[in-house]
Amino acid sequence: MTDFSKGAAFIEGEQVAIADAKIPLMDWGFLHSDATYDVAHTWKGRFFRVDEYIERFEDSMAKLRMSIPYDRDQIRQIMFDLVRLTGLRDSYVEIVCTRGIPAPGSRDPRQCRNRFLAFVVPFVWIANDELRARGLNLMISKQQRIPPESVDPTIKNYHWLDMVMALFEAYDHGADTAILVDARGDLTEGPGFNIFARHGDTVTSPEHGVLHGVTRMTLLELMERQNLRINRGRLTADAARAADELFITSTAGGVMPVTRIDGHQVGDGKPGTLVHTLNDEYWALHEDPEYSVEIEY
Ligand SMILES: Cc1ncc(COP(=O)(O)O)c(C=O)c1O
């Protein structure tokens, strides 16, 4: 019997164990990073905001002129079926559309049959328990995030060379992760996360030149219910260094405090009160039927 407990994938209409999941070498998804993807998650056996993730995925495919033979309900069904197959309660659920393979010798993307695949693995954390408890040490990278004029970051994409080099730079300097900048040196996003800075009762989270994270959207909704002023504008490096609180958000871990930036303490150097509150509220939403659906295993 196949063991799906370490993960499962849906490829070419079939469910396979994650270790057996493969795509053809000639697919432009691999050769050209010509792909889009999305990552949802389940927590305690419930899918979190699954329709918002699927909607973003469909938007990304439309912007890239990709199409697949599955509608929203079918994608949803494939995701639920895969999770059920693994039996995982806390899981990371990725859906992918690659360009596919053009006719031999052709460079015409219109000839490609786009390929849909999905996989489920155990939940993935950007920061482990210890890091989340003490807060991350974030480095402002010299690396510039690919400009939105070149690759639209609202399309979730695999153009990660800038992010990977920024991670090397951060690790070389003893930091835990990196945030990339734009041409002006303002903060954008990091490998798999958006950023927030609190100064007094104003919270800034850059919106231009970044993926519009579902976690970021959730946190903005939570903050709008509080007496906080939200600024979706620029976050300069100086403003980030002077913040009372800094935190990052991702499907892979929720809301995570940053307590050092470029080696300097943020605020009093401890995770702040806002990040604590938001973390509790964020995970509580995972049990709220308005935000999550139960999976019948
Ligand atoms: C580049 C980038 N920015 C931001 C995020 C955070 O988005 P979400 O909250 O939807 O996971 C991700 C998630 O992987 C990402 O890859």
The ligand as an ORCA input file, in Angstrom:
! r2SCAN-3c Opt
* xyz 0 1
  C       7.162     36.625     -2.397
  C       6.125     36.414     -1.350
  N       5.623     37.469     -0.679
  C       4.685     37.308      0.268
  C       4.220     36.063      0.624
  C       3.158     35.905      1.704
  O       1.918     35.573      1.126
  P       0.828     34.695      1.891
  O       0.496     35.423      3.136
  O      -0.326     34.630      0.948
  O       1.450     33.388      2.162
  C       4.705     34.935     -0.059
  C       4.216     33.600      0.279
  O       4.808     32.599     -0.069
  C       5.678     35.107     -1.079
  O       6.162     34.064     -1.759
*
